Amino acid sequence: MTTEPSPSAGAAGPAAARRAGLPELPCVFRRALLAQAAACELARRGSVGERETVECRAPAAHANCETMVALMRERARFALRLPAADAPLRHAQAMQLECGGILGLARALGAPATPPEVHALVLHAQQRHGSLAELPWDEVVGAMRAWAPRRRRPA
């Protein structure tokens, strides 16, 4: 994963991508990457003002990750009490879905747990099971339910 300076410093960012005619693809697992619960070799970090952004550099990988998150949301809807697919998630629900889902996928595939590499996990899951729909979803959803954010240290 590379870190790019903000677009105001002359680096390629969302505005530069728009000017170049490239599609702007925000990372599907950006919350997990920003929380350092996962990593991705295709992610490019940047900033827009005070906000940190994470973009995907590969449209095909972005589509695979979108499919993965859609399946995670569908399979965990009852267990996590998620709203309908067209309704937005609260931040805590999105974190539980992304961070817990990636950790559960890593455990189900027997991958090292520190920090899981998102793109590699999705590719490995497709190769091993033939389809993302054929994953051991009970194990993945169980990890989503068990995931909890890090506790804050007392001030």
C-alpha positions as CSV (number, residue, x, y, z in Angstrom):
1,M,0.0,0.0,0.0
2,T,1.4,3.4,-0.9
3,T,0.7,6.7,0.7
4,E,0.3,9.7,-1.6
5,P,0.4,13.3,-0.5
6,S,-2.7,15.5,-0.8
7,P,-3.7,16.7,-4.3
8,S,-2.9,20.3,-3.2
9,A,0.7,19.2,-3.0
10,G,0.7,18.2,-6.7
11,A,0.1,14.5,-6.3
12,A,-2.4,12.4,-8.2
13,G,-5.6,12.3,-6.2
14,P,-9.3,12.2,-6.8
15,A,-9.3,15.5,-8.6
16,A,-6.3,14.5,-10.8
17,A,-8.0,11.2,-11.6
18,R,-11.1,13.1,-12.8
19,R,-9.1,15.4,-14.9
20,A,-7.2,12.5,-16.5
21,G,-10.5,10.8,-17.3
22,L,-9.9,7.8,-15.0
23,P,-12.7,6.5,-12.9
24,E,-12.6,7.3,-9.2
25,L,-13.0,4.1,-7.3
26,P,-13.2,4.4,-3.6
27,C,-12.0,1.3,-1.8
28,V,-14.8,-1.0,-0.8
29,F,-13.0,-2.0,2.4
30,R,-11.7,1.6,3.2
31,R,-13.0,1.5,6.8
32,A,-11.0,-1.7,7.5
33,L,-7.9,-0.3,5.8
34,L,-8.1,3.0,7.7
35,A,-8.6,1.1,11.0
36,Q,-5.5,-1.0,10.1
37,A,-7.6,-4.2,10.5
38,A,-6.6,-5.1,6.9
39,A,-4.2,-4.2,4.1
40,C,-4.4,-4.2,0.3
41,E,-1.6,-4.0,-2.3
42,L,-4.0,-2.2,-4.7
43,A,-5.0,0.6,-2.3
44,R,-3.7,4.1,-2.7
45,R,-4.1,6.4,0.2
46,G,-4.5,10.1,-0.2
47,S,-6.1,13.1,1.5
48,V,-8.6,15.7,0.6
49,G,-8.2,18.5,3.1
50,E,-8.4,16.9,6.5
51,R,-10.0,13.7,5.3
52,E,-8.0,10.6,4.5
53,T,-9.1,8.7,1.4
54,V,-8.4,5.2,0.1
55,E,-8.8,4.4,-3.6
56,C,-8.6,1.2,-5.5
57,R,-6.2,1.1,-8.5
58,A,-7.7,-1.9,-10.3
59,P,-11.3,-1.8,-11.6
60,A,-11.5,-5.7,-11.7
61,A,-10.4,-6.0,-8.1
62,H,-12.9,-3.3,-7.1
63,A,-15.7,-5.3,-8.7
64,N,-14.6,-8.5,-6.9
65,C,-14.5,-6.6,-3.6
66,E,-18.0,-5.1,-4.2
67,T,-19.3,-8.6,-4.8
68,M,-17.6,-9.8,-1.6
69,V,-19.2,-7.0,0.5
70,A,-22.6,-7.6,-1.1
71,L,-22.4,-11.3,-0.2
72,M,-21.2,-10.5,3.3
73,R,-24.1,-8.1,3.8
74,E,-26.6,-10.5,2.5
75,R,-25.4,-13.5,4.5
76,A,-25.0,-11.5,7.7
77,R,-28.2,-9.5,7.5
78,F,-30.1,-11.5,10.1
79,A,-27.1,-12.2,12.5
80,L,-26.0,-8.5,12.6
81,R,-29.5,-7.1,12.3
82,L,-28.6,-5.1,9.2
83,P,-31.1,-2.9,7.4
84,A,-32.3,-3.8,3.8
85,A,-29.7,-3.8,1.0
86,D,-30.7,-0.4,-0.3
87,A,-30.5,1.3,3.2
88,P,-27.3,2.8,4.4
89,L,-25.4,1.2,7.3
90,R,-24.4,2.9,10.5
91,H,-20.7,3.3,10.9
92,A,-20.4,0.6,13.6
93,Q,-22.3,-1.9,11.4
94,A,-20.1,-1.1,8.4
95,M,-17.0,-1.6,10.6
96,Q,-18.3,-4.9,11.9
97,L,-19.2,-6.1,8.4
98,E,-15.8,-5.1,6.9
99,C,-13.3,-5.8,9.7
100,G,-15.1,-8.9,11.1
101,G,-15.7,-10.2,7.6
102,I,-12.1,-9.9,6.5
103,L,-10.9,-11.5,9.7
104,G,-13.5,-14.3,9.3
105,L,-12.5,-14.9,5.7
106,A,-8.8,-15.0,6.6
107,R,-9.6,-17.7,9.3
108,A,-11.8,-19.7,7.0
109,L,-9.0,-19.8,4.4
110,G,-6.2,-20.4,6.9
111,A,-4.4,-17.2,6.0
112,P,-2.2,-15.4,8.5
113,A,-4.2,-13.0,10.6
114,T,-2.0,-10.0,10.9
115,P,-3.3,-7.8,8.9
116,P,-5.1,-9.8,6.2
117,E,-4.4,-8.7,2.6
118,V,-7.9,-8.1,1.2
119,H,-7.2,-8.5,-2.6
120,A,-5.2,-11.7,-2.0
121,L,-7.9,-13.1,0.2
122,V,-10.7,-12.5,-2.3
123,L,-8.6,-14.1,-5.1
124,H,-7.7,-17.1,-2.9
125,A,-11.3,-17.5,-1.9
126,Q,-12.4,-17.5,-5.6
127,Q,-9.7,-20.0,-6.6
128,R,-10.3,-22.3,-3.6
129,H,-14.1,-22.4,-3.6
130,G,-14.8,-21.6,-7.3
131,S,-17.2,-18.9,-6.3
132,L,-17.5,-16.4,-3.5
133,A,-21.0,-17.7,-2.8
134,E,-19.6,-21.1,-1.9
135,L,-17.5,-19.8,1.0
136,P,-18.0,-21.3,4.6
137,W,-20.3,-18.4,5.5
138,D,-21.1,-19.7,9.0
139,E,-17.5,-19.2,10.0
140,V,-17.3,-15.8,8.3
141,V,-20.6,-14.5,9.8
142,G,-19.5,-15.8,13.2
143,A,-16.3,-13.7,13.0
144,M,-18.4,-10.7,12.1
145,R,-20.6,-11.2,15.1
146,A,-17.6,-11.6,17.4
147,W,-15.7,-8.6,16.1
148,A,-15.5,-5.6,18.4
149,P,-13.6,-2.4,18.0
150,R,-10.4,-1.7,20.0
151,R,-11.0,-0.3,23.4
152,R,-9.9,3.2,24.0
153,R,-7.3,3.9,26.6
154,P,-8.4,6.0,29.5
155,A,-7.3,9.6,29.1
